[in-house]
Amino acid sequence: MNTEEIQLILDNRNVKIGSLNSLQDYLNSALGLIYNKKFKVVYRNSNEHREVQMADLVANVIFGYYNYRSDKSAYKLIPSMKN
């Protein structure tokens, strides 16, 4: 991967076979010219890739923080979200 390319690694569990390239195509057409970067989307099985599991965990904690504020136990994992 060179510096002119931005690589996104996503969980492939919820991706339809026909839409595997649609996000990459959209990012390249909508943002590629603006930022002068090429976007590459790579799909990984989260059962086999721990970094995808960790990103999913952090994303869900952040999502929960903004949508379900009654249970704050998980927010202690992220220092900037402590209340």
Secondary structure as UniProt FT lines:
FT   TURN            3..4
FT   STRAND          5..11
FT   TURN            13..14
FT   HELIX           17..19
FT   TURN            20..21
FT   HELIX           22..30
FT   HELIX           32..35
FT   STRAND          38..44
FT   TURN            46..48
FT   HELIX           50..67
FT   TURN            69..70
FT   HELIX           73..77
FT   HELIX           79..81
//
